[in-house]
Amino acid sequence: MKPRKPPRRVKLTIAYQGTQYQGWQRQKRFKSIQGTLEKLLSNLLSEKIELTASGRTDAGVHAKAQVASFLHHSSFPTGRLCYVLNYHLPEDIIVIKAEDAALDFHPRYSAQGKIYEYRIDNAPVRDPQKAFQAWHVSDPLNVEAMREAVKYWVGEHDFASFKSQGSSAKTTVRRIDSIEIIHSGAEILLIFRGNGFLYNMVRIMTAVLVMIGKEKLSPEDALRLLEAKDRTLAPWTAPPQGLYLSEVIY
């Protein structure tokens, strides 16, 4: 038997539309982004490949630049991975970049921060073309009130009120560097930048902002909910289709 080649680590940057998938994480019974990529990579490299990602996106959530890595022992050139993978991948997944990485590189623990986007379609009538790319909110939203509210969340805080059950995070303290709200026509784009986000944190915060935009909550309620550290006081969660993992910062 020939001796095994030394391991090599490859870093992938991946974009996908999550509509047809039960999220990133590999599942036995349902189609996932991770499972689709691992099956293809395992066949291509003739060994079992396991991907580690910067984080798990839920069913219906999209990514512009998800980062994942894997170890392998083959001599397949990294420079050809994008071409070969994209030739075989379905149209809603594409590998933007494949590059060699240090053996100790970890997509999650090596990351310095993340950027998420959330898209809201605020037209009076739902646009079916945007049904799986944005959250349709027909009620007019007070964008200035929403901008006032996000000021309370910028900085390092305990975001326990904005964490869904099931999170394995050891601490609920996170740092948000900025939250930008761009209003153009009927589209409202929320851009969250921070050193990390709790499970469903962006979707919960978005739902609170929509309540503030509808003037069912005040901008000051954003601070009240933050300081309460009580998830039951912010029971809303925005739907998944408007959420995009935009960038992982290293």
C-alpha positions as CSV (number, residue, x, y, z in Angstrom):
1,M,0.0,0.0,0.0
2,K,1.3,3.4,-1.0
3,P,1.9,5.8,1.9
4,R,-0.8,8.5,2.2
5,K,0.1,11.9,1.1
6,P,0.4,14.6,3.8
7,P,-2.9,16.5,4.4
8,R,-3.8,19.7,2.7
9,R,-6.4,22.2,3.7
10,V,-8.5,24.0,1.2
11,K,-10.6,27.1,1.9
12,L,-13.8,27.6,-0.2
13,T,-15.9,30.7,-0.6
14,I,-19.4,29.7,-1.6
15,A,-22.5,31.5,-2.7
16,Y,-25.9,29.9,-2.7
17,Q,-29.6,30.5,-2.8
18,G,-31.0,28.5,0.1
19,T,-34.6,28.2,-1.0
20,Q,-34.4,24.6,-2.0
21,Y,-32.3,23.4,0.9
22,Q,-32.9,22.6,4.6
23,G,-30.0,24.9,5.5
24,W,-26.3,24.5,5.4
25,Q,-25.9,21.5,7.8
26,R,-25.7,18.0,6.4
27,Q,-28.9,16.0,7.0
28,K,-29.8,12.4,6.4
29,R,-33.2,12.9,4.9
30,F,-33.1,16.3,3.5
31,K,-31.1,18.2,0.9
32,S,-28.5,20.6,2.4
33,I,-25.7,22.8,1.0
34,Q,-23.0,21.0,3.0
35,G,-24.3,17.5,2.0
36,T,-24.4,18.5,-1.7
37,L,-20.8,19.8,-1.7
38,E,-19.4,17.0,0.4
39,K,-20.8,14.3,-1.9
40,L,-19.4,16.0,-4.9
41,L,-16.0,16.6,-3.3
42,S,-15.8,13.0,-2.0
43,N,-16.4,11.6,-5.5
44,L,-13.9,14.0,-7.0
45,L,-11.1,13.5,-4.6
46,S,-11.8,9.7,-4.0
47,E,-11.9,10.1,-0.2
48,K,-14.4,11.1,2.4
49,I,-14.6,14.9,2.7
50,E,-16.1,16.7,5.6
51,L,-16.6,20.4,5.4
52,T,-16.4,22.9,8.3
53,A,-18.2,26.2,7.7
54,S,-18.0,29.6,9.3
55,G,-21.5,29.0,10.6
56,R,-24.7,27.2,9.8
57,T,-27.4,29.0,7.8
58,D,-31.0,27.9,8.3
59,A,-33.4,26.5,5.7
60,G,-34.2,29.2,3.2
61,V,-31.3,31.5,4.2
62,H,-28.9,32.6,1.4
63,A,-25.2,33.3,1.3
64,K,-23.1,35.6,-0.9
65,A,-19.8,34.5,0.6
66,Q,-20.0,31.5,3.0
67,V,-16.6,30.2,3.9
68,A,-15.9,26.5,4.5
69,S,-12.7,24.4,4.5
70,F,-11.7,20.7,4.4
71,L,-8.7,18.5,4.6
72,H,-7.7,16.1,1.9
73,H,-4.8,13.9,0.8
74,S,-5.1,13.9,-3.0
75,S,-2.9,15.6,-5.5
76,F,-5.8,17.3,-7.2
77,P,-4.8,20.9,-8.0
78,T,-6.6,23.5,-5.9
79,G,-6.6,25.9,-8.8
80,R,-9.0,23.6,-10.8
81,L,-11.5,23.0,-8.0
82,C,-13.7,25.9,-8.8
83,Y,-14.1,25.0,-12.5
84,V,-14.8,21.3,-11.8
85,L,-17.1,21.8,-8.9
86,N,-19.2,24.5,-10.6
87,Y,-19.5,22.3,-13.7
88,H,-21.3,19.7,-11.6
89,L,-23.1,21.8,-9.0
90,P,-26.7,22.8,-9.3
91,E,-27.4,26.4,-10.5
92,D,-28.2,27.6,-7.0
93,I,-24.8,26.9,-5.6
94,I,-21.5,28.2,-6.9
95,V,-17.9,28.1,-5.5
96,I,-16.5,31.6,-5.9
97,K,-13.0,30.8,-4.8
98,A,-10.9,27.8,-3.8
99,E,-7.5,28.4,-2.2
100,D,-4.9,26.6,-0.1
101,A,-5.0,27.5,3.6
102,A,-2.9,26.8,6.6
103,L,-3.6,23.5,8.3
104,D,-4.7,25.3,11.5
105,F,-7.2,27.5,9.6
106,H,-10.7,27.2,11.0
107,P,-13.6,29.0,9.1
108,R,-15.4,29.8,12.4
109,Y,-12.7,30.3,15.0
110,S,-10.3,32.1,12.7
111,A,-13.0,34.7,11.7
112,Q,-12.8,38.2,13.0
113,G,-16.3,39.2,12.1
114,K,-19.3,38.7,9.8
115,I,-21.6,40.8,7.8
116,Y,-25.3,39.9,7.3
117,E,-27.9,41.6,5.1
118,Y,-31.6,41.4,5.5
119,R,-33.9,42.5,2.6
120,I,-37.4,43.8,3.2
121,D,-39.9,44.3,0.3
122,N,-42.1,47.2,1.6
123,A,-44.3,47.5,-1.4
124,P,-48.1,47.6,-0.7
125,V,-48.6,44.5,-3.0
126,R,-46.4,41.4,-2.8
127,D,-44.1,40.9,-5.7
128,P,-44.0,37.1,-6.5
129,Q,-40.5,37.6,-8.1
130,K,-39.1,38.5,-4.7
131,A,-41.0,35.9,-2.7
132,F,-37.9,33.8,-1.9
133,Q,-35.4,36.7,-1.7
134,A,-37.1,39.2,0.7
135,W,-39.6,39.5,3.5
136,H,-42.7,41.3,2.2
137,V,-44.1,43.7,4.7
138,S,-47.1,45.6,3.3
139,D,-47.6,48.1,6.1
140,P,-45.7,51.4,5.6
141,L,-42.5,51.4,7.8
142,N,-41.1,54.4,9.6
143,V,-37.5,54.0,8.5
144,E,-36.2,57.0,10.6
145,A,-37.6,55.3,13.8
146,M,-35.8,52.1,12.8
147,R,-32.6,54.1,12.3
148,E,-33.0,55.7,15.7
149,A,-33.5,52.2,17.3
150,V,-30.4,50.6,16.0
151,K,-28.2,53.1,17.7
152,Y,-28.9,51.4,21.0
153,W,-27.5,48.1,19.7
154,V,-24.2,49.2,18.4
155,G,-21.3,48.3,20.7
156,E,-20.6,45.3,22.9
157,H,-23.6,44.1,24.8
158,D,-25.3,41.1,26.2
159,F,-27.8,40.1,23.5
160,A,-29.6,37.4,25.4
161,S,-33.0,38.9,24.4
162,F,-32.1,38.2,20.8
163,K,-31.1,34.6,20.9
164,S,-33.3,31.7,19.9
165,Q,-33.5,28.6,22.0
166,G,-31.1,25.9,20.8
167,S,-28.1,28.1,20.6
168,S,-24.9,26.4,21.9
169,A,-23.1,29.7,22.5
170,K,-21.2,29.9,25.8
171,T,-21.8,33.6,26.1
172,T,-24.5,35.9,24.7
173,V,-22.1,38.9,24.7
174,R,-21.4,40.1,21.2
175,R,-20.0,43.3,19.6
176,I,-22.0,45.0,16.8
177,D,-19.8,47.4,14.8
178,S,-22.6,49.0,12.8
179,I,-26.2,48.5,11.6
180,E,-26.9,50.4,8.3
181,I,-30.4,50.9,6.9
182,I,-30.6,51.7,3.2
183,H,-34.1,52.7,1.9
184,S,-34.5,52.7,-1.9
185,G,-38.0,52.7,-3.3
186,A,-39.9,49.8,-1.9
187,E,-36.8,48.0,-0.7
188,I,-35.3,48.3,2.8
189,L,-31.9,46.8,3.2
190,L,-30.5,46.2,6.7
191,I,-26.7,45.6,7.0
192,F,-25.4,44.1,10.3
193,R,-21.6,44.1,10.9
194,G,-20.2,42.6,14.1
195,N,-17.7,40.2,15.6
196,G,-20.3,37.4,15.7
197,F,-24.0,36.8,16.0
198,L,-26.1,34.4,18.1
199,Y,-28.5,31.9,16.6
200,N,-31.3,33.8,14.8
201,M,-30.0,37.1,16.3
202,V,-30.2,39.0,13.0
203,R,-33.7,37.7,12.3
204,I,-35.0,38.6,15.8
205,M,-33.5,42.0,15.6
206,T,-35.0,42.6,12.2
207,A,-38.5,41.6,13.5
208,V,-38.1,44.0,16.3
209,L,-37.1,46.8,13.9
210,V,-40.2,46.0,11.7
211,M,-42.4,46.3,14.8
212,I,-40.7,49.7,15.5
213,G,-41.2,50.7,11.8
214,K,-44.9,49.8,12.1
215,E,-44.9,52.1,15.3
216,K,-46.1,49.2,17.4
217,L,-42.9,49.7,19.4
218,S,-40.9,52.8,20.0
219,P,-37.2,53.2,19.2
220,E,-36.6,53.2,23.0
221,D,-38.0,49.7,23.2
222,A,-34.9,48.5,21.4
223,L,-32.9,49.6,24.5
224,R,-35.5,48.2,26.9
225,L,-35.4,44.8,25.2
226,L,-31.6,44.8,25.1
227,E,-31.3,45.6,28.8
228,A,-34.0,43.0,29.8
229,K,-31.9,40.1,28.6
230,D,-35.1,38.1,28.3
231,R,-36.0,36.4,25.0
232,T,-39.7,36.1,25.9
233,L,-40.0,39.9,25.7
234,A,-39.0,39.8,22.0
235,P,-41.0,36.8,20.7
236,W,-40.8,37.7,17.0
237,T,-38.5,36.2,14.4
238,A,-38.3,37.5,10.8
239,P,-38.7,34.8,8.1
240,P,-35.5,33.2,6.6
241,Q,-35.8,34.2,3.0
242,G,-34.7,37.8,3.5
243,L,-31.4,36.9,5.2
244,Y,-28.0,36.7,3.5
245,L,-24.6,35.9,4.9
246,S,-22.8,38.6,3.0
247,E,-19.2,38.3,4.2
248,V,-16.9,36.5,6.7
249,I,-14.0,38.7,7.8
250,Y,-10.6,37.2,8.5
